[in-house]
């Protein structure tokens, strides 16, 4: 006699259990994947790359990056390589825009100075530009000491490269022109030459965002300069800094302040041409134009937050640029 058992309910119950486990496993995996994607997506800046850029550009190997000298040319190569790796478009036949000039203060002649220019084409308004700028030159060697220029302005150059990476991966509505200026320390000569020989028509430039000295501050404060001249920019800056963990202050753009920075860096020639600007920089510190302006003197945490904040401002300006253009006219 063969014993016959009814196993169908057993298999059905276990099948349902297995199916439920599989469904919950899939949901959990999906949620975990989405959570990881969200976490990864919050990183605006690669901190390792950002600090690595600043450290290299301010290293002794580059000997202070003085215009016309070998260390300056090494900085050019480094920036050009990054522009190429990000597939930035060229404003002309090359990223390199050469110029000659004479420093009006010292009467020193310079040949083949180099502005490096690349851009990301906007998805909606490709013929309207935000120009993002930072100078990469510094003072070189004096009396046997290297003026490394970590804060002034390897920091701004690193911020420029970080912004170029971010917007090459997050395409803006308007075109973003990224310019690493040469010869800022020689009377803003790189910026002046760009205004005289622009890579894009000046009437297509809606605003300039300039970075110069953005890493050495231990009060957690950076200044957004220019809203005294262009007050319509302030609401858009305010809107984009609501969640930032650093203090963004306004000022240093009238004679009521101890210093007026309106013409103190590469945004100056843009302003003189009537192009609105916002300049990000920290207050002067003991390392300014000293051989102690080295990588070891910066505030890495502040620098990362400052660059992320500036990118956020650029992004908000881009999203509202049509309105900004209307307000500026």
VOBAZA-607927 format. One record per residue (C-alpha): residue number from 0; residue in three letters; chain; x, y, z. Coordinates in pm, whole numbers, plus 32768, in hexadecimal, padded with zeros to 4 digits. Layout:
N
miti; kolvex; pavex; u; v; w
NUM; Ala; A; X; Y; Z $
...
***
This chain:
329
miti; kolvex; pavex; u; v; w
0; Unk; A; 8000; 8000; 8000 $
1; Unk; A; 808E; 8151; 7F9A $
2; Unk; A; 8048; 8275; 8082 $
3; Unk; A; 7FCA; 83A1; 7FBB $
4; Unk; A; 7FFB; 84FE; 804D $
5; Unk; A; 7F5D; 8641; 7FCF $
6; Unk; A; 8090; 8722; 7FB1 $
7; Unk; A; 7FEE; 882F; 7EDA $
8; Unk; A; 7F9A; 891F; 7FFD $
9; Unk; A; 80FF; 88FD; 807D $
10; Unk; A; 819B; 895A; 7F30 $
11; Unk; A; 809C; 8A6D; 7EF4 $
12; Unk; A; 80DB; 8B09; 804A $
13; Unk; A; 8255; 8AF8; 8021 $
14; Unk; A; 823E; 8B75; 7EBE $
15; Unk; A; 817E; 8CA6; 7F3A $
16; Unk; A; 827D; 8CD8; 804D $
17; Unk; A; 839E; 8CC1; 7F57 $
18; Unk; A; 82EE; 8DB2; 7E6D $
19; Unk; A; 82B4; 8EAC; 7F86 $
20; Unk; A; 8420; 8E95; 7FF2 $
21; Unk; A; 848E; 8ED1; 7E8D $
22; Unk; A; 83AA; 8FFF; 7E6C $
23; Unk; A; 8422; 909A; 7FB3 $
24; Unk; A; 858B; 9052; 7F56 $
25; Unk; A; 855A; 9102; 7E09 $
26; Unk; A; 84B4; 922E; 7EAC $
27; Unk; A; 85C4; 9246; 7FB3 $
28; Unk; A; 86D3; 922F; 7EAC $
29; Unk; A; 8629; 933A; 7DDB $
30; Unk; A; 8607; 9423; 7F05 $
31; Unk; A; 8770; 93E6; 7F64 $
32; Unk; A; 87DC; 942E; 7DFF $
33; Unk; A; 870D; 956B; 7DF7 $
34; Unk; A; 8799; 95D5; 7F48 $
35; Unk; A; 88FE; 959F; 7ED2 $
36; Unk; A; 88B6; 9661; 7D94 $
37; Unk; A; 8821; 977E; 7E5E $
38; Unk; A; 894C; 9784; 7F49 $
39; Unk; A; 8A3F; 9782; 7E26 $
40; Unk; A; 8975; 9892; 7D7A $
41; Unk; A; 899A; 9984; 7E9D $
42; Unk; A; 8B11; 99A1; 7E6A $
43; Unk; A; 8B32; 9AE2; 7D9F $
44; Unk; A; 8CAD; 9AE1; 7DB2 $
45; Unk; A; 8DAF; 99CA; 7DBB $
46; Unk; A; 8E70; 9A40; 7EED $
47; Unk; A; 8F9F; 9967; 7E9F $
48; Unk; A; 8FBD; 99F9; 7D42 $
49; Unk; A; 8F7E; 9B5C; 7DBA $
50; Unk; A; 908B; 9B4F; 7EC6 $
51; Unk; A; 9175; 9A96; 7DDD $
52; Unk; A; 9153; 9BAA; 7CDB $
53; Unk; A; 91A0; 9CB7; 7DDB $
54; Unk; A; 92C4; 9BF5; 7E6C $
55; Unk; A; 9366; 9BBF; 7D19 $
56; Unk; A; 932F; 9D20; 7C99 $
57; Unk; A; 93C8; 9DB1; 7DD7 $
58; Unk; A; 94E7; 9CB9; 7DED $
59; Unk; A; 9655; 9D1F; 7DE9 $
60; Unk; A; 9670; 9C6D; 7C9A $
61; Unk; A; 95AE; 9D88; 7BF4 $
62; Unk; A; 968B; 9E93; 7C94 $
63; Unk; A; 9575; 9F8D; 7CCE $
64; Unk; A; 94E2; 9F85; 7B6B $
65; Unk; A; 9563; A0DC; 7B05 $
66; Unk; A; 94F2; A148; 79AA $
67; Unk; A; 95EE; A0E6; 78A0 $
68; Unk; A; 96AE; 9FEE; 7977 $
69; Unk; A; 96C3; 9E73; 7973 $
70; Unk; A; 95E1; 9E39; 7A9D $
71; Unk; A; 94D4; 9F0D; 79FB $
72; Unk; A; 94EE; 9E38; 78BF $
73; Unk; A; 94CD; 9CFB; 7991 $
74; Unk; A; 938C; 9D88; 7A24 $
75; Unk; A; 9310; 9DCE; 78C3 $
76; Unk; A; 934E; 9C64; 7860 $
77; Unk; A; 9298; 9BE7; 7995 $
78; Unk; A; 9164; 9CBF; 7957 $
79; Unk; A; 915E; 9C6E; 77E4 $
80; Unk; A; 916C; 9AF9; 782E $
81; Unk; A; 9041; 9B1C; 7917 $
82; Unk; A; 8F7B; 9BE2; 7815 $
83; Unk; A; 8FC1; 9ACC; 771B $
84; Unk; A; 8F60; 99B7; 780C $
85; Unk; A; 8E14; 9A66; 784E $
86; Unk; A; 8DD6; 9A90; 76D8 $
87; Unk; A; 8DA6; 9C05; 76F9 $
88; Unk; A; 8D6F; 9CA8; 75AA $
89; Unk; A; 8E72; 9D97; 7520 $
90; Unk; A; 8E27; 9F05; 74DF $
91; Unk; A; 8F00; 9F04; 73A9 $
92; Unk; A; 9006; 9E0E; 7330 $
93; Unk; A; 90A2; 9DD2; 7485 $
94; Unk; A; 9063; 9DF8; 75F9 $
95; Unk; A; 9196; 9EDA; 75FB $
96; Unk; A; 9166; A04A; 75A9 $
97; Unk; A; 92B9; A0F3; 7597 $
98; Unk; A; 92FD; A263; 75CB $
99; Unk; A; 941C; A357; 75FD $
100; Unk; A; 9417; A47F; 76E9 $
101; Unk; A; 94E4; A577; 77AE $
102; Unk; A; 94B3; A5A1; 7923 $
103; Unk; A; 9466; A714; 793E $
104; Unk; A; 94ED; A725; 7AA2 $
105; Unk; A; 963C; A67E; 7A66 $
106; Unk; A; 965A; A6AB; 78EA $
107; Unk; A; 96B7; A539; 78D2 $
108; Unk; A; 965F; A499; 7785 $
109; Unk; A; 95BA; A342; 7776 $
110; Unk; A; 958B; A26B; 7642 $
111; Unk; A; 94AD; A13C; 7610 $
112; Unk; A; 93EB; A157; 7753 $
113; Unk; A; 92C8; A063; 7749 $
114; Unk; A; 9158; A072; 77A7 $
115; Unk; A; 90BB; 9F17; 77A3 $
116; Unk; A; 8F52; 9F14; 772D $
117; Unk; A; 8E55; 9DFB; 770B $
118; Unk; A; 8CDD; 9DED; 771B $
119; Unk; A; 8BAC; 9D15; 7752 $
120; Unk; A; 8A97; 9D5F; 765A $
121; Unk; A; 8946; 9DAF; 76F4 $
122; Unk; A; 881E; 9CCF; 76AD $
123; Unk; A; 871F; 9DEA; 767E $
124; Unk; A; 87DE; 9F2C; 763E $
125; Unk; A; 892F; 9ED1; 75A6 $
126; Unk; A; 8975; A039; 753A $
127; Unk; A; 894F; A0C8; 7699 $
128; Unk; A; 8A78; A0A5; 7784 $
129; Unk; A; 8ADB; A0A3; 78EE $
130; Unk; A; 8C54; A0D4; 78FC $
131; Unk; A; 8CFD; A01F; 7A1F $
132; Unk; A; 8E5C; A09C; 7A64 $
133; Unk; A; 8F8F; A06F; 7B40 $
134; Unk; A; 90FB; A0CC; 7B09 $
135; Unk; A; 9205; 9FBE; 7B1F $
136; Unk; A; 9340; A097; 7B23 $
137; Unk; A; 93F1; A111; 7C5C $
138; Unk; A; 9532; A1C4; 7CC2 $
139; Unk; A; 963F; A0BF; 7C81 $
140; Unk; A; 9788; A0C5; 7D43 $
141; Unk; A; 9812; A1F4; 7DFA $
142; Unk; A; 9955; A202; 7EC2 $
143; Unk; A; 9972; A08A; 7EA9 $
144; Unk; A; 9819; A048; 7F3D $
145; Unk; A; 96FA; 9FAA; 7E81 $
146; Unk; A; 95B1; A064; 7E90 $
147; Unk; A; 94D4; 9F33; 7E61 $
148; Unk; A; 9388; 9FEC; 7E52 $
149; Unk; A; 92AF; 9ED9; 7EE2 $
150; Unk; A; 918E; 9FBC; 7F3C $
151; Unk; A; 91F2; A0C1; 7E38 $
152; Unk; A; 9188; A027; 7D57 $
153; Unk; A; 91BB; 9EB2; 7D39 $
154; Unk; A; 907B; 9EA3; 7E07 $
155; Unk; A; 8FAD; 9F5F; 7D06 $
156; Unk; A; 9042; 9E90; 7BED $
157; Unk; A; 8FE5; 9D51; 7CA3 $
158; Unk; A; 8E86; 9DDA; 7CCF $
159; Unk; A; 8E76; 9E2A; 7B5B $
160; Unk; A; 8ED8; 9CC4; 7B03 $
161; Unk; A; 8DD9; 9C37; 7BF9 $
162; Unk; A; 8CC8; 9D11; 7B60 $
163; Unk; A; 8D30; 9CA5; 7A03 $
164; Unk; A; 8D10; 9B39; 7A6A $
165; Unk; A; 8BBE; 9B6D; 7B0E $
166; Unk; A; 8B21; 9C22; 79E7 $
167; Unk; A; 8BB9; 9B38; 78E6 $
168; Unk; A; 8AF2; 9A27; 7999 $
169; Unk; A; 89BF; 9B00; 79E6 $
170; Unk; A; 8984; 9BC2; 78A7 $
171; Unk; A; 8916; 9D2A; 78E8 $
172; Unk; A; 87FD; 9DDD; 7834 $
173; Unk; A; 88E9; 9EF0; 77C2 $
174; Unk; A; 8A4D; 9EC9; 774A $
175; Unk; A; 8B5F; 9EDC; 7852 $
176; Unk; A; 8CAF; 9F67; 77E6 $
177; Unk; A; 8DCC; 9EFF; 78CB $
178; Unk; A; 8F00; 9FDE; 78C1 $
179; Unk; A; 9044; 9FA3; 797F $
180; Unk; A; 90E7; A0F8; 7962 $
181; Unk; A; 925B; A139; 7951 $
182; Unk; A; 9307; A278; 79C9 $
183; Unk; A; 920B; A2E8; 7ACE $
184; Unk; A; 9334; A33E; 7BAA $
185; Unk; A; 93B5; A415; 7A8B $
186; Unk; A; 929C; A514; 7A90 $
187; Unk; A; 9174; A431; 7A38 $
188; Unk; A; 9210; A414; 78DF $
189; Unk; A; 916F; A2C8; 787F $
190; Unk; A; 9012; A348; 78C9 $
191; Unk; A; 9056; A493; 781C $
192; Unk; A; 90CE; A3E2; 76E3 $
193; Unk; A; 8F9A; A303; 76E4 $
194; Unk; A; 8EB3; A432; 76F1 $
195; Unk; A; 8F75; A4CF; 75D2 $
196; Unk; A; 8F74; A38B; 7509 $
197; Unk; A; 8E4E; A2BE; 758B $
198; Unk; A; 8E27; A151; 7532 $
199; Unk; A; 8CAD; A189; 7520 $
200; Unk; A; 8BF0; A2CE; 74DD $
201; Unk; A; 8BE9; A3A4; 7617 $
202; Unk; A; 8A76; A3ED; 75E9 $
203; Unk; A; 8A35; A278; 7614 $
204; Unk; A; 8AD9; A271; 776E $
205; Unk; A; 89CB; A29B; 7875 $
206; Unk; A; 8A9F; A282; 79B0 $
207; Unk; A; 8C00; A237; 7A2A $
208; Unk; A; 8C40; A15C; 7B5B $
209; Unk; A; 8DA7; A189; 7BD1 $
210; Unk; A; 8E64; A0BF; 7CD9 $
211; Unk; A; 8FA0; A148; 7D77 $
212; Unk; A; 9018; A0D9; 7ED2 $
213; Unk; A; 8F08; 9FED; 7F4C $
214; Unk; A; 8FBC; 9EF2; 802D $
215; Unk; A; 9068; 9F9F; 8153 $
216; Unk; A; 8F67; A007; 8251 $
217; Unk; A; 8F2C; 9F7B; 83AC $
218; Unk; A; 8DF9; A04D; 83FD $
219; Unk; A; 8D27; 9F86; 8303 $
220; Unk; A; 8CE2; A0C1; 8238 $
221; Unk; A; 8D00; A11E; 80CB $
222; Unk; A; 8C97; A260; 8020 $
223; Unk; A; 8BBB; A281; 7EED $
224; Unk; A; 8C28; A3D0; 7E5F $
225; Unk; A; 8B74; A49F; 7D5B $
226; Unk; A; 8A0B; A4B9; 7DC8 $
227; Unk; A; 8A35; A629; 7E20 $
228; Unk; A; 8A63; A661; 7CAB $
229; Unk; A; 896F; A554; 7C3A $
230; Unk; A; 8869; A536; 7D4D $
231; Unk; A; 8785; A462; 7C73 $
232; Unk; A; 887F; A344; 7C9E $
233; Unk; A; 885E; A335; 7E18 $
234; Unk; A; 870A; A284; 7E2D $
235; Unk; A; 878B; A16E; 7D4C $
236; Unk; A; 88C4; A146; 7E1E $
237; Unk; A; 87F6; A14B; 7F60 $
238; Unk; A; 870E; A043; 7ED2 $
239; Unk; A; 882C; 9F57; 7E84 $
240; Unk; A; 88E0; 9F71; 7FD4 $
241; Unk; A; 87BF; 9F1C; 80BC $
242; Unk; A; 8848; 9DC0; 8105 $
243; Unk; A; 89BC; 9E0B; 8104 $
244; Unk; A; 8A81; 9DCF; 8244 $
245; Unk; A; 8B69; 9EF8; 8210 $
246; Unk; A; 8B1C; A068; 8236 $
247; Unk; A; 8AFE; A127; 80F0 $
248; Unk; A; 8B1F; A299; 813A $
249; Unk; A; 8AF2; A3C1; 8052 $
250; Unk; A; 8BCC; A4F8; 803C $
251; Unk; A; 8D25; A579; 7FDF $
252; Unk; A; 8C90; A612; 7EA5 $
253; Unk; A; 8C71; A780; 7F0C $
254; Unk; A; 8D5B; A880; 7FA4 $
255; Unk; A; 8C9D; A860; 80ED $
256; Unk; A; 8D63; A723; 8132 $
257; Unk; A; 8ED1; A717; 81A4 $
258; Unk; A; 8F21; A698; 8048 $
259; Unk; A; 8E61; A6AB; 7F02 $
260; Unk; A; 8E92; A56B; 7E3C $
261; Unk; A; 8DCA; A5DB; 7D0D $
262; Unk; A; 8EFF; A5E7; 7C31 $
263; Unk; A; 8FE7; A50A; 7CFF $
264; Unk; A; 8FDC; A3CD; 7C2E $
265; Unk; A; 8F7A; A34C; 7AD6 $
266; Unk; A; 8E0D; A3B0; 7AFD $
267; Unk; A; 8E80; A51B; 7AE6 $
268; Unk; A; 8E9E; A531; 796A $
269; Unk; A; 8D48; A48C; 7947 $
270; Unk; A; 8CB2; A591; 7A2E $
271; Unk; A; 8D54; A6AE; 796D $
272; Unk; A; 8CAF; A620; 7835 $
273; Unk; A; 8B5C; A624; 78E5 $
274; Unk; A; 8B49; A4AB; 7911 $
275; Unk; A; 8AB1; A449; 7A64 $
276; Unk; A; 8B94; A382; 7B48 $
277; Unk; A; 8BA0; A2CE; 7C93 $
278; Unk; A; 8CF9; A299; 7D26 $
279; Unk; A; 8D36; A194; 7E32 $
280; Unk; A; 8E5D; A1C2; 7F1B $
281; Unk; A; 8EC9; A1C1; 8085 $
282; Unk; A; 8F4C; A2E5; 814B $
283; Unk; A; 90C3; A323; 8141 $
284; Unk; A; 918E; A249; 822D $
285; Unk; A; 92FB; A244; 82A1 $
286; Unk; A; 935C; A156; 8185 $
287; Unk; A; 92E6; A241; 8070 $
288; Unk; A; 9405; A279; 7F7A $
289; Unk; A; 94F5; A1CD; 8067 $
290; Unk; A; 95C6; A090; 803F $
291; Unk; A; 94F0; 9FFA; 8155 $
292; Unk; A; 93C4; 9FE2; 8069 $
293; Unk; A; 93F1; 9E6B; 8049 $
294; Unk; A; 930E; 9D3D; 803D $
295; Unk; A; 9346; 9D04; 81B0 $
296; Unk; A; 92B4; 9E5B; 8203 $
297; Unk; A; 915C; 9E2B; 8163 $
298; Unk; A; 901E; 9DB1; 820E $
299; Unk; A; 8FBD; 9C78; 8147 $
300; Unk; A; 8E5F; 9C4E; 81DA $
301; Unk; A; 8E09; 9DBB; 819D $
302; Unk; A; 8E9A; 9DA9; 803C $
303; Unk; A; 8DBE; 9C83; 7FDD $
304; Unk; A; 8C86; 9D2D; 8064 $
305; Unk; A; 8CE1; 9E74; 7FB8 $
306; Unk; A; 8D06; 9DCC; 7E65 $
307; Unk; A; 8BBF; 9D0F; 7E90 $
308; Unk; A; 8B14; 9E55; 7EEF $
309; Unk; A; 8B9D; 9F0C; 7DC0 $
310; Unk; A; 8B2F; 9DF5; 7CD6 $
311; Unk; A; 89D5; 9E0D; 7D71 $
312; Unk; A; 89CD; 9F83; 7D2A $
313; Unk; A; 8A3A; 9F4B; 7BC1 $
314; Unk; A; 892A; 9E46; 7B97 $
315; Unk; A; 881E; 9F2F; 7C1C $
316; Unk; A; 8896; A04D; 7B42 $
317; Unk; A; 8884; 9F66; 7A17 $
318; Unk; A; 8720; 9EFC; 7A69 $
319; Unk; A; 86B2; A068; 7A84 $
320; Unk; A; 8790; A109; 7981 $
321; Unk; A; 867B; A186; 789A $
322; Unk; A; 85E6; A245; 79C0 $
323; Unk; A; 873F; A2C7; 7A24 $
324; Unk; A; 877A; A347; 78C3 $
325; Unk; A; 862C; A3FD; 78C9 $
326; Unk; A; 867C; A49B; 7A19 $
327; Unk; A; 87D5; A50A; 79A5 $
328; Unk; A; 874D; A5C8; 7876 $
***
